Amino acid sequence: MQVGPWLRLRALLALAVSVGCVRADASGRGSAEGGPRKCERRLVADAARRGEAPTAADATCRGSATAEAAACAPDDACAEGAEAAANVILVTLDGVRWQELYGRPDPALGGADREVVFLRLWSSLAAEGAVLDGEIANPFHVSLPAYQSIFAGQTQPCDGNACGRVGVATFPERIAGERGLPPAKVASFASWSRLADAVASRSGATFVSAGAERASASADADLARIEAEQEPYIGEPARPDRVTMALALHHLERHRPAFLFVGLNDADEDGHAGRYDRYLASLRADDAWIADLAASLDRMGEYGRRTALIVTTDHGRGAGARWTDHGVTAVGDADRRIWMYVRLPRDGRFTLALPARRVTHLDVRPTVEVLLGLAPEQREGGGASLVTRR
């Protein structure tokens, strides 16, 4: 016998009343509140938005904080009225010197034009956030040790780019585990394949697409099509940043993740090749993509208002004729200085809490954890959150 839609609604409402409207507080725990009337309004509103009668998923969504995190619609209807955690997009630009971030092309290196390199950052985004001076935390000044320190929240025993997978749980893994999120809600897209060895200590807990590896689900035809356009660099396990950025923007629009990491790599390749002209072109492309990300968030309603944007680099580069290189054995401390851009969620629930020192890579993890509603774990030699909740 087929059950009528409104009979089914009454049964679902009874279930919702029995479990209460459960929300997740800042610690990730659930609390019953709202009562049957609010449950009913939300069940009916969610169903109307889909153009159909309520389903079991509507009641399940309110059955527990974990189910809420996993089953909410893209517009976060399940978190309506709740003190929901923020979302975070973290972007890293590999090997971007502070000299170009803060200034204009260096004529001594062949920079013929005098236009500000990160024009969009300084013309609009800087006023919406904060550009911070910083320094790397690892003693080797190369990429994989830097990325592992970012995601682990403390310096790792990794001394080069071939040291393998990070040996401790990273903050994307913690986010997925403690908030009960499916992989698509905690996603990483990176041009350089070895970034997969930094974002997670094991595969499967989060979504990772790095370098030439194709990690998309076959059900997502658009993502598979974009990945099929990959053109790995000759001799380097990486793909062009334009592909990585297309993948990330598609995933952002379709899945609205709680955490999204985007690792771009072209600038470092151009730097090592000694092509200052291409290096500048890559930086200007990075500037445009960051602006595109911010503009996308501005168009995404409540999700966008609740999303923070953090941008940094893994290391600097040498100065003068040694600008092509980095690493403590190659250029000493000339590449130690880095930078960081932070744009807080636009809903006013957070404020910057800057330390009386330069920021470091180790500050990224506790900052993301606070934004995602998790209490930062204390780590020996770790950093501090750059934000606090109002």
Buried (B, 14 or more C-beta within 10 A) or exposed (E): EEEEEEEBBEBBBEBBBEBBBBBBBBEBEBBEEBEBEBBBEBBBEBBEEEEEBBBEEBBBBBBBBBBBBBBBBEBBBBBBEBEBBBBBBBBBBBBBBBBBBBBBBBEEBEBEEEEBBBEBBBEEBBEEBBBBEBBBBBEBBBBBBBBBBBBBBBBBEBEEBEBEBBEEBBBBBBBBEBBBBBBBBBBBBBBBBBBBBBBBBEEEBBBBBBBBBEBBEEEBEBBEEBBEEBEBBEEBBBBBBBBBBBBBBBBBEEBBBBBBBBBBBBBBBBBBEBBBEBBBBBBBBBBBBBBEBBBBBEEBEBBBBBBBBBBBBBBBBBBEEBBBBBBBEBBEEBBBBBBBBBBBBBEEBBEBEEEEEBBBBBBBBBBBBBBBBBEBBEBEEBBBBBBEBE
